[in-house]
Amino acid sequence: MALKIKKGDTVVVLRGKERGKTGEVIKVLREENRVIVKDVNIVKKHVKGIPNVREGGIYEMEAPIHISNVMLLCPKCNKPTRVGFRIQREGNELKKYRYCKKCNENIDVIRTKERVKA
């Protein structure tokens, strides 16, 4: 099944201690069904130093959030929304879009496939 959230999307956190925060998706971890959102779910990690590579210390970094706990913020209506998929024919091509289920507007093109003439 296609994931409805991808890198670069702006999302709103729905559950947990970070509820209500918004941020941009930095990375999508498909196998784990998790996303990393910029400046959300910050954790401290103790890192041992390696000579001539990195300095040791306590680093702050973003931890993954389960994908079910975030919702896409629609760029058109600026509201949290569910995402659907639709396929439209434009000339000789088939285009697959993600669309907002609140305002029914296309968000972006996922795939373009040239149609074979029968």
C-alpha positions in Angstrom: 0.0 0.0 0.0 1.2 3.5 -0.8 2.1 5.7 2.1 0.1 8.9 2.2 2.8 11.0 3.8 6.2 11.6 2.1 9.4 13.6 2.6 8.9 17.3 2.5 5.2 17.3 3.6 4.0 19.5 6.5 2.2 17.4 9.1 0.4 17.9 12.4 1.1 15.6 15.4 -2.2 14.1 16.7 -1.1 12.0 19.7 1.5 12.0 22.4 3.3 14.6 24.3 4.0 16.6 21.1 0.3 16.9 20.2 -0.6 19.9 18.2 2.9 20.7 16.9 3.5 21.0 13.2 6.7 20.4 11.2 8.2 19.2 8.0 8.8 15.5 7.4 12.6 14.9 7.2 12.5 11.1 6.6 10.0 8.3 6.1 10.9 4.9 7.5 8.7 2.7 5.4 9.5 -0.7 7.0 8.7 0.6 10.5 5.7 2.8 9.5 7.3 5.8 11.1 8.3 9.4 10.1 10.9 11.8 11.5 9.5 15.3 11.8 11.7 18.4 12.1 11.8 19.9 15.6 9.3 17.4 17.0 9.9 14.6 19.5 13.4 15.8 20.4 15.4 13.2 22.5 18.9 13.4 24.0 21.4 10.8 22.9 24.7 10.2 24.7 27.5 9.7 22.1 31.0 8.4 22.7 33.7 10.4 21.0 35.8 9.0 18.2 39.2 10.7 17.7 39.5 12.7 14.5 35.9 11.9 13.6 33.5 13.4 16.1 33.4 14.9 19.5 31.6 13.0 22.3 28.8 14.5 24.3 25.0 14.7 24.6 23.3 15.4 21.3 19.7 16.4 20.7 18.0 14.7 17.8 14.5 14.0 16.4 13.1 10.6 17.2 10.7 8.7 14.9 6.9 9.0 15.4 4.4 6.4 14.2 2.8 7.4 10.9 -0.7 6.9 12.4 0.0 9.7 14.9 0.5 12.4 12.3 -1.8 13.9 9.7 -1.0 15.8 6.5 -1.6 19.6 6.6 -3.3 20.4 3.2 -1.3 23.2 1.4 -4.6 24.5 -0.2 -7.0 24.7 2.7 -4.3 24.7 5.5 -6.2 22.1 7.6 -5.2 18.6 8.8 -6.8 16.2 6.4 -7.0 12.6 5.3 -5.4 11.8 2.0 -6.8 9.9 -1.0 -5.6 8.8 -4.4 -7.2 9.4 -7.7 -6.2 8.6 -11.3 -7.0 11.1 -14.0 -6.6 10.9 -17.8 -4.9 13.9 -19.3 -4.5 13.5 -23.1 -2.6 10.3 -23.7 -1.3 10.0 -20.1 -2.7 8.6 -16.9 -1.7 10.6 -13.8 -2.0 9.4 -10.2 -2.6 12.3 -7.7 -2.8 12.6 -3.9 -5.8 14.7 -3.0 -7.2 16.4 0.1 -10.4 14.7 1.3 -11.6 18.0 2.9 -11.4 20.5 0.0 -11.2 17.8 -2.7 -8.2 19.5 -4.4 -5.2 17.7 -5.8 -2.1 18.0 -3.7 0.6 16.6 -6.1 1.3 14.1 -8.8 2.7 10.8 -7.7 3.1 9.0 -11.0 2.7 9.6 -14.7 2.2 6.6 -17.0 1.8 6.9 -20.8 -1.3 5.1 -21.9 -1.0 2.4 -24.6 -3.3 2.9 -27.5 -5.6 0.0 -28.1 
